[in-house]
Amino acid sequence: MTAGVVDGAEHQVRVRAEWLEQTVTAIFAALDFVPADAHSIAAALVDADLRGVRSHGVMLVPMYVERLLAGGVTRERQVEVLYDAGAALVVDALGGMGQLSSPQAMGLAIDRAGRFGIGLVSVRRAHHFGAASRWAMQAAEAGCLGIAMSNTTPLMPAPGGAERIVGNNPLAVAVPTEAGVEIVLDMALSAVALGKVRMAASAGREIPDTWATDATGTPTTSADAALLGMLLPAAGHKGFGLALIVDILTGVLSGGGWGDQVRPLYREPDRPNDCAHLFLAIDPALLGGITEFRARTSQLAERVRTSATAPGVDRLHVPGELEADQAEFQLREGVLLEKAGLDGLVEAARIVGAQIRESGL
């Protein structure tokens, strides 16, 4: 067993967060990323696991490693500004890791929001950026209302269809309050993220028949069949429609990939992913005042928490509160991983020749 393991169950194990971040950093350093960039990638992935978003955490490392070794991802560090209209910019990520291009893009959006009240950065030729909430929260931590979204390779059919037409296209919004960044919505527009189906498949578990279809468009409980089929949209036609709009706001607006121009992450590792992102920062300081805004959002959060509960419900939460509680718990008790995911991480380290701490060392 690997060093850093705290405890485990039949299919899951808890791993110390510091060991996990050190291990992922070592893997990307072995792939010739400079130490600061390797750490930035690792921190973003471990943060997703800490918040309980395991489908966007370190389980992605083997896929990233495969794509980096095959040439489907570049090691570009800096985005290239293609168009600058003051409050809005278009940038080219040059096929680099989304965990490196995204903080730069949102940083530009925050800067322009400070000057114009709003900053919008559209990103083309991008790669998967992990959990969208991290980039929305970057803006909220700077005092702005932050929005981040991405398109993905088509995974969902149109209502009644049997062909992948649009991705599950994640969308995140983060809102500062008097208590900090307290309201965080992060959602894929499918019933669940594809990563959760992959986690079920790797663990040999069935999935609810509301998650996905097989290749014929028939709902299935088989995770393996779902991987060959299609994800179902959240809320049916509403989720599909919103995913289509996100494709427009990211790929079409940026001049980047949209629809099936966005390539799969788990196939064709030598081909660029070519997804697109949109980052938006709104500065309340230039739109009436940050103090009043924070007070009003805090009042809204408290109104949600103190609203009437249904029978058997003890506590109500605002979006993002459960994830924040999870992060605090897992920092203390260890990060919960699938054992298959931990094994994949250790194998990725072996493939790239990264030195990681093993038990007994």
C-alpha positions as CSV (number, residue, x, y, z in Angstrom):
1,M,0.0,0.0,0.0
2,T,1.1,3.5,-0.7
3,A,2.4,5.9,1.9
4,G,-0.1,8.5,3.0
5,V,-3.0,6.0,3.1
6,V,-5.2,6.7,6.2
7,D,-7.8,3.9,6.0
8,G,-9.9,2.1,3.5
9,A,-13.0,0.1,2.7
10,E,-13.6,-2.6,0.1
11,H,-13.4,-0.3,-2.9
12,Q,-12.3,3.0,-1.4
13,V,-9.3,4.4,0.5
14,R,-8.5,7.7,2.3
15,V,-5.2,9.3,1.4
16,R,-3.6,12.3,3.0
17,A,-4.0,15.5,1.0
18,E,-0.4,16.5,1.2
19,W,0.8,13.2,0.0
20,L,-1.7,13.3,-2.9
21,E,-0.6,16.8,-4.0
22,Q,3.1,15.9,-3.7
23,T,2.6,12.7,-5.8
24,V,0.6,14.5,-8.6
25,T,3.2,17.3,-8.6
26,A,6.0,14.8,-9.0
27,I,4.2,13.2,-12.0
28,F,3.9,16.4,-13.9
29,A,7.4,17.5,-13.0
30,A,8.6,14.2,-14.5
31,L,6.7,15.2,-17.7
32,D,8.9,18.3,-18.0
33,F,6.6,20.9,-16.5
34,V,8.4,23.5,-14.4
35,P,7.9,23.0,-10.7
36,A,5.4,25.9,-10.3
37,D,3.3,24.6,-13.2
38,A,3.4,21.0,-12.0
39,H,2.2,22.2,-8.6
40,S,-0.6,24.4,-10.1
41,I,-2.0,21.4,-12.0
42,A,-1.7,19.2,-8.9
43,A,-3.4,21.7,-6.6
44,A,-6.3,22.1,-8.9
45,L,-6.9,18.4,-9.2
46,V,-6.5,17.7,-5.4
47,D,-8.8,20.6,-4.7
48,A,-11.6,18.9,-6.7
49,D,-11.1,15.7,-4.7
50,L,-11.1,17.6,-1.4
51,R,-14.5,19.2,-2.4
52,G,-15.9,15.7,-3.2
53,V,-15.8,16.3,-7.0
54,R,-13.8,13.1,-7.6
55,S,-14.8,12.9,-11.2
56,H,-12.6,16.0,-11.8
57,G,-9.8,15.1,-9.4
58,V,-6.7,13.0,-9.6
59,M,-8.5,10.2,-11.4
60,L,-7.9,12.3,-14.5
61,V,-4.1,12.0,-14.1
62,P,-3.7,8.8,-16.2
63,M,-5.7,10.3,-19.0
64,Y,-3.7,13.5,-18.9
65,V,-0.4,11.6,-18.9
66,E,-1.5,9.5,-21.9
67,R,-2.4,12.6,-23.8
68,L,0.8,14.5,-22.9
69,L,2.9,11.5,-24.0
70,A,1.0,11.1,-27.2
71,G,1.1,14.8,-28.1
72,G,-2.6,15.6,-27.7
73,V,-1.7,18.3,-25.1
74,T,1.1,20.8,-25.3
75,R,3.3,22.1,-22.5
76,E,2.5,25.8,-23.4
77,R,2.6,27.9,-20.3
78,Q,1.2,31.2,-21.5
79,V,-2.0,32.1,-23.4
80,E,-1.8,34.3,-26.4
81,V,-4.1,37.3,-26.6
82,L,-5.7,37.4,-30.1
83,Y,-8.2,40.2,-29.7
84,D,-8.5,42.9,-27.0
85,A,-11.6,45.1,-26.8
86,G,-11.0,46.4,-23.3
87,A,-13.7,44.7,-21.3
88,A,-13.6,41.6,-23.5
89,L,-10.7,39.5,-24.9
90,V,-10.2,36.4,-27.0
91,V,-7.2,34.3,-26.1
92,D,-5.6,31.2,-27.6
93,A,-4.6,28.5,-25.0
94,L,-2.3,26.9,-27.7
95,G,-3.5,23.4,-26.7
96,G,-2.0,23.6,-23.2
97,M,-3.3,22.2,-19.9
98,G,-6.5,23.9,-18.8
99,Q,-5.2,24.1,-15.2
100,L,-2.6,26.5,-16.5
101,S,-4.5,28.5,-19.1
102,S,-7.6,29.0,-17.0
103,P,-6.2,30.9,-14.1
104,Q,-4.5,33.2,-16.6
105,A,-7.7,33.8,-18.5
106,M,-9.8,34.4,-15.3
107,G,-7.0,36.7,-14.1
108,L,-7.4,38.8,-17.2
109,A,-11.2,38.8,-16.6
110,I,-10.7,40.0,-13.0
111,D,-8.3,42.7,-14.1
112,R,-10.7,44.1,-16.7
113,A,-13.6,43.9,-14.3
114,G,-11.6,46.2,-12.0
115,R,-11.3,48.7,-14.9
116,F,-14.6,48.4,-16.6
117,G,-17.0,46.7,-14.1
118,I,-17.0,43.5,-16.2
119,G,-14.4,41.4,-17.8
120,L,-15.0,38.6,-20.3
121,V,-12.4,36.3,-21.7
122,S,-13.1,33.8,-24.4
123,V,-10.6,31.0,-24.8
124,R,-10.1,28.9,-27.9
125,R,-7.8,25.8,-28.6
126,A,-8.1,24.9,-24.9
127,H,-7.8,21.6,-23.0
128,H,-10.0,20.2,-20.2
129,F,-9.8,22.5,-17.2
130,G,-11.1,20.2,-14.4
131,A,-13.7,21.5,-12.0
132,A,-15.2,24.8,-13.3
133,S,-15.9,25.9,-9.7
134,R,-12.2,26.6,-9.1
135,W,-12.0,29.3,-11.8
136,A,-15.3,30.9,-10.8
137,M,-14.1,30.9,-7.2
138,Q,-10.9,32.6,-8.3
139,A,-13.0,35.6,-9.3
140,A,-15.1,35.5,-6.2
141,E,-12.0,35.4,-4.0
142,A,-11.0,38.7,-5.7
143,G,-14.4,40.2,-4.8
144,C,-16.1,39.7,-8.1
145,L,-19.0,37.5,-9.1
146,G,-17.3,34.8,-11.2
147,I,-18.7,32.6,-14.0
148,A,-16.8,29.9,-15.8
149,M,-18.0,27.5,-18.4
150,S,-16.6,25.0,-21.0
151,N,-17.8,22.9,-23.9
152,T,-16.9,19.2,-24.2
153,T,-17.0,16.6,-26.9
154,P,-20.7,15.7,-27.7
155,L,-22.1,13.3,-25.1
156,M,-25.8,13.9,-25.1
157,P,-28.6,13.5,-27.7
158,A,-31.3,16.0,-28.5
159,P,-34.5,15.1,-26.7
160,G,-35.8,11.9,-28.4
161,G,-32.5,11.5,-30.3
162,A,-30.1,8.7,-30.6
163,E,-26.9,10.6,-31.6
164,R,-24.4,12.5,-29.5
165,I,-25.0,16.2,-30.4
166,V,-23.8,18.3,-27.5
167,G,-21.5,18.0,-24.6
168,N,-22.5,18.0,-20.9
169,N,-20.8,21.5,-20.9
170,P,-20.1,22.5,-17.3
171,L,-21.1,25.8,-15.8
172,A,-20.0,27.4,-12.5
173,V,-21.0,30.6,-10.7
174,A,-19.3,31.8,-7.5
175,V,-20.6,34.6,-5.3
176,P,-18.7,36.5,-2.6
177,T,-20.6,37.1,0.7
178,E,-19.6,38.6,4.0
179,A,-18.3,35.2,5.1
180,G,-16.1,34.8,2.0
181,V,-16.9,32.7,-1.1
182,E,-20.1,31.1,0.3
183,I,-22.4,30.5,-2.7
184,V,-20.8,28.3,-5.4
185,L,-22.9,26.6,-8.1
186,D,-21.0,24.0,-10.2
187,M,-22.9,21.7,-12.5
188,A,-22.5,19.7,-15.6
189,L,-25.6,19.8,-17.8
190,S,-26.0,16.0,-18.0
191,A,-27.7,14.2,-15.2
192,V,-24.2,13.3,-13.9
193,A,-20.6,14.0,-15.1
194,L,-19.1,11.4,-17.4
195,G,-16.3,10.9,-14.8
196,K,-18.9,9.4,-12.4
197,V,-19.9,6.9,-15.0
198,R,-16.2,6.1,-15.5
199,M,-15.7,5.7,-11.7
200,A,-18.6,3.3,-11.6
201,A,-17.3,1.3,-14.5
202,S,-13.8,1.0,-12.9
203,A,-15.3,-0.2,-9.7
204,G,-17.7,-2.6,-11.4
205,R,-20.8,-0.9,-10.1
206,E,-24.2,-0.3,-11.7
207,I,-25.5,3.2,-12.3
208,P,-29.1,4.5,-12.1
209,D,-31.0,4.2,-15.3
210,T,-31.5,8.0,-15.3
211,W,-27.9,8.7,-15.9
212,A,-27.2,7.4,-19.4
213,T,-28.3,5.3,-22.4
214,D,-26.7,2.5,-24.3
215,A,-25.7,3.0,-27.9
216,T,-29.3,2.7,-29.1
217,G,-30.6,5.4,-26.9
218,T,-32.1,3.0,-24.4
219,P,-31.6,3.9,-20.7
220,T,-29.1,1.5,-19.0
221,T,-27.8,0.6,-15.6
222,S,-24.6,-0.8,-17.1
223,A,-21.7,1.7,-16.7
224,D,-19.8,-0.1,-19.5
225,A,-22.8,0.2,-21.8
226,A,-23.2,3.9,-20.9
227,L,-19.6,4.6,-21.9
228,L,-20.5,3.4,-25.3
229,G,-23.8,5.2,-25.3
230,M,-24.9,8.7,-24.3
231,L,-25.4,10.7,-21.2
232,L,-28.9,12.0,-20.5
233,P,-29.4,15.7,-20.0
234,A,-30.3,17.1,-16.6
235,A,-34.0,18.1,-16.6
236,G,-34.5,16.7,-20.1
237,H,-35.0,19.4,-22.8
238,K,-34.0,22.1,-20.4
239,G,-30.6,20.7,-19.8
240,F,-30.1,20.0,-23.5
241,G,-31.0,23.6,-24.4
242,L,-28.7,25.1,-21.8
243,A,-25.8,22.9,-22.9
244,L,-26.4,24.1,-26.5
245,I,-26.2,27.7,-25.4
246,V,-23.0,27.0,-23.5
247,D,-21.5,25.6,-26.7
248,I,-22.4,28.8,-28.4
249,L,-21.0,31.0,-25.6
250,T,-17.7,29.0,-25.6
251,G,-16.8,27.4,-28.9
252,V,-18.9,29.4,-31.4
253,L,-18.2,32.8,-29.7
254,S,-14.4,32.3,-29.4
255,G,-14.0,31.0,-32.9
256,G,-12.8,27.7,-31.4
257,G,-14.1,24.1,-31.4
258,W,-17.8,23.4,-31.0
259,G,-20.0,20.3,-31.4
260,D,-18.0,17.4,-32.6
261,Q,-15.0,19.6,-33.4
262,V,-14.2,19.1,-29.7
263,R,-12.4,15.8,-29.6
264,P,-12.9,13.1,-26.9
265,L,-10.5,13.1,-23.9
266,Y,-10.4,9.3,-23.6
267,R,-9.9,8.5,-27.3
268,E,-7.4,9.7,-29.9
269,P,-4.9,10.9,-27.3
270,D,-2.6,12.3,-30.0
271,R,-5.2,14.7,-31.2
272,P,-5.9,18.1,-29.5
273,N,-9.0,18.2,-27.3
274,D,-9.8,21.7,-28.9
275,C,-12.5,22.6,-26.4
276,A,-13.3,26.3,-25.6
277,H,-13.9,28.2,-22.4
278,L,-15.6,31.4,-21.2
279,F,-14.6,33.3,-18.1
280,L,-16.6,36.2,-16.8
281,A,-15.9,38.5,-13.8
282,I,-18.4,41.1,-12.6
283,D,-17.1,43.7,-10.1
284,P,-19.8,44.9,-7.7
285,A,-17.5,47.7,-6.6
286,L,-18.2,49.5,-9.9
287,L,-21.9,48.5,-10.0
288,G,-23.2,50.0,-6.7
289,G,-20.6,48.9,-4.1
290,I,-19.0,45.7,-2.9
291,T,-20.1,46.1,0.8
292,E,-23.8,46.3,0.0
293,F,-23.5,43.5,-2.4
294,R,-21.8,41.2,0.1
295,A,-24.4,42.1,2.7
296,R,-27.3,41.3,0.4
297,T,-25.8,38.0,-0.8
298,S,-25.2,37.0,2.9
299,Q,-28.8,37.8,3.6
300,L,-29.9,35.7,0.7
301,A,-27.8,32.8,1.9
302,E,-29.2,33.0,5.4
303,R,-32.7,33.2,4.0
304,V,-32.2,29.9,2.2
305,R,-30.7,28.2,5.3
306,T,-33.5,29.3,7.6
307,S,-36.4,28.6,5.3
308,A,-38.9,25.9,6.3
309,T,-37.7,22.3,6.0
310,A,-39.6,19.3,4.8
311,P,-40.3,16.4,7.3
312,G,-37.1,14.6,8.3
313,V,-34.8,17.4,7.0
314,D,-32.6,18.9,9.7
315,R,-30.6,21.5,7.7
316,L,-30.7,23.4,4.4
317,H,-27.7,24.5,2.4
318,V,-26.8,27.0,-0.3
319,P,-25.0,25.7,-3.4
320,G,-21.3,25.0,-2.6
321,E,-21.8,24.6,1.2
322,L,-21.7,20.9,1.3
323,E,-18.5,20.9,-0.9
324,A,-16.9,23.4,1.5
325,D,-17.8,21.2,4.5
326,Q,-16.4,18.2,2.6
327,A,-13.1,19.9,1.9
328,E,-12.6,20.9,5.6
329,F,-13.4,17.3,6.7
330,Q,-11.1,15.7,4.1
331,L,-8.2,18.0,4.9
332,R,-8.4,16.6,8.4
333,E,-9.4,13.0,7.8
334,G,-7.9,12.2,4.4
335,V,-9.1,12.4,0.8
336,L,-11.5,9.6,-0.3
337,L,-10.4,7.9,-3.5
338,E,-11.5,4.8,-5.4
339,K,-8.8,2.2,-4.9
340,A,-8.8,1.8,-8.7
341,G,-8.1,5.5,-8.9
342,L,-5.2,5.3,-6.5
343,D,-3.8,2.3,-8.4
344,G,-4.1,4.3,-11.6
345,L,-2.2,7.2,-10.1
346,V,0.7,5.0,-8.9
347,E,0.9,3.4,-12.3
348,A,1.0,6.8,-14.0
349,A,3.9,7.7,-11.7
350,R,5.7,4.5,-12.7
351,I,5.1,5.2,-16.4
352,V,6.7,8.7,-16.3
353,G,9.4,7.7,-13.8
354,A,8.2,9.9,-11.0
355,Q,9.7,9.2,-7.6
356,I,6.9,8.9,-5.0
357,R,6.9,7.8,-1.4
358,E,5.9,4.2,-0.9
359,S,5.1,2.3,2.3
360,G,8.1,1.4,4.4
361,L,10.2,4.2,3.0
